[in-house]
């Protein structure tokens, strides 16, 4: 019975009444935004993703926290496939170096 009620809600209700009047402005990034700035924008806006625009203000793609984490994980696994097991042993300097390597690789792929 509850399942039918949920199906009916999903089928019959529109988004407009669910939204509040005080919606924050849409956050966007441009394709040359650094990874660090992108994380700050996502965090300060309390969102998990936002559109990325090209130099003409046209839609270029969508960046999510998941994209950044997946890319960071791939970078760390390239350096050391067992990095998660050694995470607690990393020094601040090693962590900064890994972050710098990650940012350099992201820039090399044209994302940041």
N, C-alpha and C positions, 0 to 999 in steps of 0.2 A: 504494500500500500504506500509506504513512504517513497519507494522507488518511482512509482507512477506520479506521485506528487512532485518529486524532483524533476522528472522528465517534463511534466506540464510547465513547471516554472521556467525551465530552460527554453522551452519552445515558445512560450507566450509572453515573456517579459523582455522589454527593451532596455538598453543601457542607460538612456538619458535619465530616467527617474532614480537610478542608483548612484549617479554622480552628484557630488556636492557642488555648490556654487563657487567655492573657493579653490578650484583646481589650480595647481601651480602651473607656471608657464612651461611649455615644452622645452626640454633641454636638448641641445644638439651639440655635436662635435664636428670638427672638420677633419678631413683625412690626414692633415699634418699635425694634429693634436698629439702631444706626447702621451705615452702610456700612463705616466704619473699624473698628468693633468686629467686624463680621461677617468682615472680612478677617483680623483678628487671630485670631479663633476658628478659622477654617478653616486658617490657617497653623500655629497652635500645635498643632492636632489632626492636622496633616499629612493633611488630607482636601480633596477638591475640591468637595464639596457637603454640605449637611446640611439636615434638615427645619426648617421655620419653623412656630412654634406661635402661635395667637391668644391673647387674654387669658384664655381658659378652659383653655388647655393643649391645645386641639384642633389637629389638623393644618391648617395654613393654606396650605402650599406647600413647595417645595424650592428652595433658593438654591444656585447653583453659581458657581464662579469664572468660568466661561464667561458666565453671566448678567451678572455685574458688568463683565467686560471688554467684552461686547457693548454694554452700556449706556454705559460710559465712551467707547467708540469713537464711538457715535452722538452723544453730547454734544460730543465734540471735532470731529466732522465737521460738526456744525451751526455751530460757531464758524468752522471753516476746513476745507473739504473736502480740502485738501492738507496736513493737519496732520502726517502721518507724514513727509513730506519735510522739514518744518521742525523736527522734534523736537529735533535736536541744537542748534538755535539758541535754544531756549526758555531763558529765565532761570528761576532758582528761583522768583521772585515770580510769573512768568507761569504756571508749572506749578502753584503753590499756588492761584492764582486759578482756573485751569481745574478743579482738584480741588474747590474750593469751589462753583463753578457746577454741577458734576456732582452733588455731594451735595445741593444745593438742588433740583435737578430730580428726583432720586430721591425725596427727601422729598415733593415735590409730587405724585408718582405714588403715594404711600402705601407705599413700600417701605422707608423707613428712618427 
